[in-house]
Amino acid sequence: MELYCTLSAEDEWPVSSVPLRSGHTIYIIYRNFVDGWGVDYLIHQLAWTEAETLAVIDGLSWGPAWPGRNCCPLPSSR
């Protein structure tokens, strides 16, 4: 529960970084807008002037290949 509270805090945008052997760094940024949260995946290298976007996941998406409604269907109510 503590991890969820940290990642969903409205007053902060938690960032995780993953350094790669190539000298690049991948940044994972949790955007905590009240009505529009999401996760940004960026890649950066010191020689670059700015980071490049690798992927963006907004709202309730489970990724480009597995939307939640297809991955985990809910039982129909009768």
N, CA, C and O atoms as a DFTB+ gen file, in Angstrom:
312 C
 N C O
     1  1       0.814      -1.190       0.000
     2  2       0.000       0.000       0.000
     3  2       0.860       1.258       0.000
     4  3       0.489       2.274      -0.587
     5  1       2.004       1.181       0.658
     6  2       2.888       2.349       0.716
     7  2       3.382       2.724      -0.680
     8  3       3.451       3.906      -1.017
     9  1       3.728       1.715      -1.499
    10  2       4.178       1.982      -2.860
    11  2       3.073       2.661      -3.661
    12  3       3.340       3.626      -4.377
    13  1       1.849       2.180      -3.554
    14  2       0.728       2.791      -4.265
    15  2       0.559       4.244      -3.842
    16  3       0.375       5.115      -4.693
    17  1       0.618       4.517      -2.559
    18  2       0.467       5.889      -2.061
    19  2       1.574       6.791      -2.595
    20  3       1.325       7.946      -2.941
    21  1       2.787       6.269      -2.661
    22  2       3.914       7.046      -3.180
    23  2       3.731       7.345      -4.663
    24  3       3.937       8.477      -5.099
    25  1       3.343       6.328      -5.442
    26  2       3.210       6.508      -6.880
    27  2       1.994       7.323      -7.277
    28  3       1.962       7.878      -8.375
    29  1       0.996       7.409      -6.414
    30  2      -0.228       8.126      -6.770
    31  2      -0.399       9.448      -6.025
    32  3      -1.460      10.064      -6.121
    33  1       0.605       9.897      -5.295
    34  2       0.507      11.168      -4.567
    35  2       0.341      12.314      -5.556
    36  3       1.130      12.448      -6.491
    37  1      -0.683      13.142      -5.355
    38  2      -0.987      14.225      -6.280
    39  2       0.030      15.352      -6.232
    40  3       0.153      16.104      -7.199
    41  1       0.756      15.491      -5.143
    42  2       1.693      16.609      -5.007
    43  2       3.098      16.283      -5.486
    44  3       3.981      17.139      -5.419
    45  1       3.329      15.060      -5.972
    46  2       4.648      14.659      -6.461
    47  2       4.502      13.821      -7.728
    48  3       3.472      13.188      -7.959
    49  1       5.542      13.833      -8.530
    50  2       5.628      12.951      -9.690
    51  2       6.852      12.080      -9.489
    52  3       7.958      12.496      -9.833
    53  1       6.689      10.888      -8.945
    54  2       7.833      10.007      -8.713
    55  2       8.553       9.664     -10.022
    56  3       7.921       9.476     -11.062
    57  1       9.869       9.588      -9.951
    58  2      10.698       9.259     -11.111
    59  2      11.650       8.130     -10.727
    60  3      12.306       8.181      -9.686
    61  1      11.714       7.117     -11.577
    62  2      12.696       6.045     -11.420
    63  2      13.651       6.137     -12.595
    64  3      13.239       6.474     -13.705
    65  1      14.916       5.842     -12.364
    66  2      15.879       5.860     -13.465
    67  2      16.578       4.509     -13.560
    68  3      16.853       3.854     -12.555
    69  1      16.855       4.116     -14.800
    70  2      17.529       2.847     -15.076
    71  2      18.741       3.156     -15.957
    72  3      18.590       3.384     -17.158
    73  1      19.939       3.165     -15.370
    74  2      21.131       3.412     -16.182
    75  2      21.471       2.184     -17.030
    76  3      21.381       1.050     -16.559
    77  1      21.858       2.420     -18.270
    78  2      22.224       1.349     -19.182
    79  2      23.736       1.373     -19.428
    80  3      24.375       2.416     -19.292
    81  1      24.292       0.234     -19.785
    82  2      25.741       0.149     -20.052
    83  2      26.182       1.068     -21.185
    84  3      27.334       1.500     -21.226
    85  1      25.283       1.361     -22.087
    86  2      25.599       2.204     -23.243
    87  2      25.829       3.660     -22.869
    88  3      26.269       4.455     -23.699
    89  1      25.533       4.012     -21.623
    90  2      25.637       5.400     -21.198
    91  2      24.300       6.127     -21.226
    92  3      24.200       7.261     -20.759
    93  1      23.291       5.492     -21.762
    94  2      21.943       6.046     -21.773
    95  2      21.279       5.789     -20.422
    96  3      21.689       4.901     -19.674
    97  1      20.261       6.566     -20.127
    98  2      19.452       6.353     -18.929
    99  2      17.992       6.371     -19.329
   100  3      17.560       7.257     -20.065
   101  1      17.233       5.408     -18.855
   102  2      15.783       5.391     -19.062
   103  2      15.138       5.961     -17.810
   104  3      15.465       5.558     -16.693
   105  1      14.222       6.899     -18.001
   106  2      13.482       7.506     -16.896
   107  2      12.021       7.095     -16.997
   108  3      11.427       7.133     -18.075
   109  1      11.451       6.702     -15.869
   110  2      10.032       6.348     -15.784
   111  2       9.396       7.382     -14.870
   112  3       9.728       7.468     -13.687
   113  1       8.474       8.170     -15.429
   114  2       7.867       9.289     -14.708
   115  2       6.379       9.013     -14.529
   116  3       5.659       8.789     -15.502
   117  1       5.925       9.030     -13.283
   118  2       4.513       8.818     -12.963
   119  2       3.840      10.182     -12.843
   120  3       4.074      10.922     -11.888
   121  1       2.984      10.507     -13.846
   122  2       2.256      11.786     -13.827
   123  2       0.977      11.609     -13.012
   124  3       0.150      10.752     -13.322
   125  1       0.826      12.405     -11.995
   126  2      -0.287      12.230     -11.059
   127  2      -1.310      13.346     -11.153
   128  3      -1.593      14.019     -10.161
   129  1      -1.869      13.548     -12.345
   130  2      -2.969      14.478     -12.479
   131  2      -4.209      13.826     -11.880
   132  3      -4.399      12.617     -12.010
   133  1      -5.045      14.614     -11.230
   134  2      -6.252      14.078     -10.601
   135  2      -7.140      13.369     -11.623
   136  3      -7.616      12.265     -11.359
   137  1      -7.369      13.979     -12.773
   138  2      -8.276      13.400     -13.764
   139  2      -7.566      12.842     -14.989
   140  3      -8.209      12.595     -16.009
   141  1      -6.279      12.643     -14.914
   142  2      -5.573      12.160     -16.100
   143  2      -4.159      11.708     -15.807
   144  3      -3.200      12.313     -16.286
   145  1      -4.021      10.661     -15.034
   146  2      -2.687      10.176     -14.688
   147  2      -2.104       9.387     -15.851
   148  3      -2.810       9.009     -16.786
   149  1      -0.801       9.147     -15.772
   150  2      -0.140       8.369     -16.804
   151  2       1.313       8.112     -16.440
   152  3       1.805       8.562     -15.405
   153  1       1.981       7.380     -17.312
   154  2       3.390       7.055     -17.107
   155  2       4.135       7.391     -18.398
   156  3       3.723       6.993     -19.487
   157  1       5.243       8.132     -18.258
   158  2       6.093       8.469     -19.400
   159  2       7.395       7.684     -19.283
   160  3       7.959       7.564     -18.196
   161  1       7.863       7.156     -20.397
   162  2       9.140       6.458     -20.463
   163  2      10.045       7.264     -21.390
   164  3       9.742       7.428     -22.572
   165  1      11.151       7.765     -20.854
   166  2      12.074       8.600     -21.613
   167  2      13.454       7.966     -21.631
   168  3      13.803       7.191     -20.740
   169  1      14.243       8.300     -22.658
   170  2      15.631       7.860     -22.717
   171  2      16.499       9.094     -22.929
   172  3      16.133      10.006     -23.672
   173  1      17.650       9.111     -22.268
   174  2      18.534      10.267     -22.350
   175  2      19.981       9.817     -22.289
   176  3      20.306       8.791     -21.691
   177  1      20.848      10.603     -22.921
   178  2      22.290      10.427     -22.824
   179  2      22.886      11.815     -22.600
   180  3      22.348      12.804     -23.097
   181  1      23.976      11.897     -21.866
   182  2      24.561      13.189     -21.507
   183  2      24.872      14.061     -22.719
   184  3      24.788      15.285     -22.623
   185  1      25.226      13.471     -23.845
   186  2      25.568      14.246     -25.039
   187  2      24.342      14.871     -25.713
   188  3      24.490      15.754     -26.558
   189  1      23.144      14.427     -25.350
   190  2      21.921      14.943     -25.964
   191  2      21.467      16.205     -25.262
   192  3      21.737      16.386     -24.075
   193  1      20.776      17.087     -25.984
   194  2      20.259      18.308     -25.370
   195  2      18.976      18.047     -24.585
   196  3      18.657      18.790     -23.656
   197  1      18.247      17.011     -24.944
   198  2      17.026      16.664     -24.203
   199  2      16.715      15.179     -24.352
   200  3      17.251      14.500     -25.228
   201  1      15.856      14.701     -23.494
   202  2      15.457      13.294     -23.519
   203  2      14.488      13.035     -24.668
   204  3      13.789      13.940     -25.125
   205  1      14.460      11.797     -25.123
   206  2      13.527      11.354     -26.160
   207  2      12.457      10.467     -25.522
   208  3      12.754       9.679     -24.624
   209  1      11.228      10.594     -25.981
   210  2      10.133       9.778     -25.476
   211  2      10.188       8.380     -26.093
   212  3      10.253       8.228     -27.313
   213  1      10.163       7.368     -25.233
   214  2      10.087       5.983     -25.693
   215  2       8.641       5.517     -25.769
   216  3       8.236       4.870     -26.736
   217  1       7.859       5.855     -24.730
   218  2       6.457       5.420     -24.671
   219  2       5.697       6.296     -23.688
   220  3       6.279       6.899     -22.786
   221  1       4.392       6.354     -23.880
   222  2       3.497       7.081     -22.980
   223  2       2.278       6.194     -22.750
   224  3       1.669       5.698     -23.698
   225  1       1.938       6.006     -21.503
   226  2       0.726       5.255     -21.163
   227  2      -0.170       6.189     -20.370
   228  3       0.213       6.670     -19.303
   229  1      -1.357       6.445     -20.885
   230  2      -2.296       7.357     -20.240
   231  2      -3.508       6.613     -19.717
   232  3      -3.945       5.622     -20.303
   233  1      -4.045       7.097     -18.615
   234  2      -5.289       6.584     -18.076
   235  2      -5.247       5.121     -17.725
   236  3      -4.304       4.653     -17.088
   237  1      -6.270       4.394     -18.140
   238  2      -6.434       2.999     -17.745
   239  2      -5.857       2.014     -18.750
   240  3      -6.196       0.831     -18.713
   241  1      -5.007       2.469     -19.631
   242  2      -4.415       1.573     -20.618
   243  2      -3.447       0.607     -19.951
   244  3      -2.757       0.970     -18.998
   245  1      -3.397      -0.600     -20.442
   246  2      -2.456      -1.600     -19.939
   247  2      -1.328      -1.800     -20.927
   248  3      -0.623      -2.808     -20.867
   249  1      -1.151      -0.876     -21.817
   250  2      -0.117      -0.986     -22.837
   251  2      -0.749      -1.118     -24.207
   252  3      -1.944      -1.392     -24.316
   253  1       0.036      -0.927     -25.253
   254  2      -0.533      -0.900     -26.592
   255  2      -1.100      -2.232     -27.066
   256  3      -1.991      -2.249     -27.914
   257  1      -0.608      -3.339     -26.542
   258  2      -1.061      -4.638     -27.042
   259  2      -2.143      -5.291     -26.185
   260  3      -2.823      -6.204     -26.653
   261  1      -2.314      -4.851     -24.966
   262  2      -3.232      -5.531     -24.060
   263  2      -4.145      -4.562     -23.332
   264  3      -3.915      -4.290     -22.153
   265  1      -5.168      -4.031     -23.978
   266  2      -6.113      -3.199     -23.235
   267  2      -6.781      -4.028     -22.143
   268  3      -7.088      -5.201     -22.353
   269  1      -7.003      -3.433     -20.999
   270  2      -7.515      -4.131     -19.826
   271  2      -8.781      -4.926     -20.074
   272  3      -8.932      -6.020     -19.531
   273  1      -9.695      -4.407     -20.879
   274  2     -10.967      -5.101     -21.084
   275  2     -10.784      -6.427     -21.812
   276  3     -11.608      -7.331     -21.671
   277  1      -9.695      -6.552     -22.599
   278  2      -9.443      -7.804     -23.307
   279  2      -8.583      -8.760     -22.487
   280  3      -8.684      -9.978     -22.635
   281  1      -7.760      -8.218     -21.645
   282  2      -6.841      -9.043     -20.858
   283  2      -7.547      -9.733     -19.697
   284  3      -7.338     -10.921     -19.450
   285  1      -8.363      -8.999     -19.004
   286  2      -9.027      -9.508     -17.793
   287  2     -10.509      -9.200     -17.863
   288  3     -10.974      -8.289     -17.177
   289  1     -11.266      -9.929     -18.668
   290  2     -12.697      -9.622     -18.802
   291  2     -13.440      -9.835     -17.474
   292  3     -13.158     -10.777     -16.734
   293  1     -14.362      -8.966     -17.202
   294  2     -15.183      -9.076     -16.002
   295  2     -16.408      -9.941     -16.304
   296  3     -16.938      -9.916     -17.414
   297  1     -16.842     -10.694     -15.316
   298  2     -18.052     -11.501     -15.542
   299  2     -19.252     -10.589     -15.745
   300  3     -19.357      -9.541     -15.108
   301  1     -20.146     -10.986     -16.623
   302  2     -21.332     -10.165     -16.869
   303  2     -22.290     -10.282     -15.688
   304  3     -22.429     -11.345     -15.083
   305  1     -22.936      -9.184     -15.378
   306  2     -23.924      -9.209     -14.287
   307  2     -25.285      -9.574     -14.870
   308  3     -25.634      -9.163     -15.977
   309  1     -26.028     -10.335     -14.120
   310  2     -27.341     -10.785     -14.613
   311  2     -28.440     -10.183     -13.815
   312  3     -29.612     -10.444     -14.082
